Amino acid sequence: MKKLLPKTIFILLILAVWQFLFKLNIWPDFLFPSPGMVTSTLIEGFKDGTFTFAITASFKRLLIGYSLSLLFGLMLGVLIASFQLVEDTIGPFILALQSVPSVVWLPLALLWFSMGERAIIFVVVLGGTWNMVINASTGIKNVQPVLIKAAKTMGVNKIQLFWKVILPAAIPHLITGMRLSWAFSWRALMAGELIGSGDGLGQILMWGRDMGNMSLVITVILLIGSIGYLTDNFLFKKAEKVVLNRWGLNSK
Amino acid sequence: MNLLNIKDVNKNFKQENGRQLEVLRNINLKIKEKEFISFIGPSGCGKSTLLNILAGLIPVSSGQVMIKNKIIQNPGNDRVMVFQEAALFPWLTVIENVLFGLKIKKIDKKKAYQKALEQLKAVQLDDFKDSYPHQLSGGMKQRVAIARSLVLDPEILLMDEPFGALDEQSRLMLHRQLIKLWQKTEKTIVFVTHNIREAVKLSDRVIVFGSNPGRIIEEFRIDIPQPRDRENSALIRIENKILDLLEEEIESRGENTYEKIAT
């Protein structure tokens, strides 16, 4: 609770500077809205259901794309960790793909899948998969050999070894992978929605641009940032903390 | 009756530079049922490698290891290993760790739980059954590891420097508990250590290994009833003999191969 005071002061300070800049009248109102205008856009947007609808639509795509990334990421990660040949061939390729911003794929996606839903989901999958691959393979490769030995002397077969020992032992890395993957999927989704079509948050932002309504644009940016922050902070960081504690990996 | 028969075992490891490293040379050893036997020697003498071979975790290069006339090639239910690091599964509670092997053996749930609880009582950790490993001290973790192995009722307990990472007090307490468990369950125990006093105090027989290549240089039979008094003059004599032997090894093989001869 102690930390709340400096946080509040900081936010108030930002609002004050914003309001001050607005009062200077450098840009016209519709290009540089005041905090008050953005707040009312926010309230109205939720009141008439636009934002709720858009967020739901975005999340639907995100969840489909994200789930697919996790699935592909885990499978590829397991393959890379299990077979040297796969690591030598696909490994460097994954690292290269990871450095390609996923929105770059959009032109291709739009042509392949036409303007629809599937193009955006495709981009989301490409955004989320690679981090998951890397973290899953690292996690699996770094399982303490002594845990595997112990399990073997207790009579596990290969399948049991994977499901009962290797996979749970890799969970701390998997959680990190899931968290990064989520963040990248979220970015990819927004980029995809900006350029692609549909009815998500990204589209509303574009709509704001087309209508010259910067208040709407800023509101959507705030929403995108808040949703990213909230999921990361309250979902993934919490999960990560619980897991690290349980696995005895906390530095404390 | 001999339970384990180690015959002409050699073990080489391929090094990264492609050369063969001779880890064990010509090991011949018979281990009796219910015997408590220790392997002692400097690090790099192959004592842990031999234990891993007995566990079926690594193959021999030549020779064979037999358990009751059956050649050991894989891990088996008749042998369970306890490691220095305890190697508990951190995502499972204490009792779930003890249940792990029983579940693999597909033992009836209720019966398994009963067994696990009994075994935890035997190491006095039943109060901690729902704790997670990270909440336990090193000595407690090691007791869970022992319970997890004993619950499978193996004929042979293989212990790889199980108390090496513990403080002196926990170690002394675990010595006492281990001897009690051993007397009660009548298991055969193969115990690897670099601690001479520990080996002499616990074992019926101490096998002394030398290194470069790893080989057996001497064995000592210790016919003193348990529990043993560490002031016992016969024990101290044997302890000194082993120390002399290892010192001789240092002189003939160069000091740098020895880091870990502790008393």
Interface residues (C-beta under 8 A of the other chain):
Chain A: Q144 V146 L147 K149 A150 A151 K152 T153 M154 G155 V156 Q160 K164 V165 P168 A169 I171 N245 R246 W247 G248
Chain B: N52 A55 G56 L57 P75 G76 N77 R79 V80 M81 F83 E85 A87 F89 P90 W91 F100 G101 I104 K105 Y132 P133 H134 A145 R148 S149 L152 L158
